[in-house]
Amino acid sequence: MSGKPREIRVKICGLTNLEDAQVAAQAGADLLGFIFYPPSPRYVTPAQVRGILAELRDSIDGPLPRTVGVFVDEPLEAVQAILEEATVDYAQLHGGEPPVLLEQLAGRAFKALRPSSREEALADAEWYAELGLPDGPQLLLDAYDPQAYGGTGRKADWAVAQELARSVRLLLAGGLTPANVARAVETVQPWGVDVSSGVERAPGRKDHAAVRAFVARAKGLPEP
């Protein structure tokens, strides 16, 4: 791809092993995501993540990408303990967490929305956006699913995302793949994009060529 690289951040989520994390970091991912939700097929323990990140720091040139733990309806004390044990920077709250939980996490958390309508998305953004990260995403927008908490491969509502992205630092998730990420970035103009199932060969196992292609196409860089 030719032209000027885009100012876009990329989060590779659902990482479960060192090799996939290395590929994501070396490809230019800005954020690495780990799922601390036991029902998920991409679940990892805090001890596993601590080990992955320790080895990753020793195996890559340059600084480690920022790291994100994904939580679903965990109490404050559990989120804090897991962030500390896993040595992860931020918490992505993907359940029905109230705004007060983000306030208590004091600049270390942001809310993922899975709205069923534009009206719900705008109302939730009013509650949560100002409580997001001061130096990262304020909100994540994922596809609506009444039962699953992300990783479904369903496409988010890009029209709603575009509206939110005008006023908040939005991380766009939901159904992104190497085939559609450039169009998503051009259409929505988000702060960043988030992918999990869209670059997998199996749940929790990344397709390394797809990871590299996703990052390059999102950022408008030459493909490796």
Sequence and secondary structure as in RCSB ss.txt:
>XXXX:A:sequence
MSGKPREIRVKICGLTNLEDAQVAAQAGADLLGFIFYPPSPRYVTPAQVRGILAELRDSIDGPLPRTVGVFVDEP
LEAVQAILEEATVDYAQLHGGEPPVLLEQLAGRAFKALRPSSREEALADAEWYAELGLPDGPQLLLDAYDPQAYG
GTGRKADWAVAQELARSVRLLLAGGLTPANVARAVETVQPWGVDVSSGVERAPGRKDHAAVRAFVARAKGLPEP
>XXXX:A:secstr
  S     EEEE    SHHHHHHHHHHT SEEEEE  TTSTTB  HHHHHHHHHHHHHHSSS   EEEEEESS  
HHHHHHHHHHHT SEEEE SS  HHHHHHHTTSEEEEE  SSHHHHHHHHHHHGGGS TTS SEEE    SS  S
 S     HHHHHHHHTTS EEE SS  TTTHHHHHHHH  SEEEESGGGEEETTEE HHHHHHHHHHHHT    
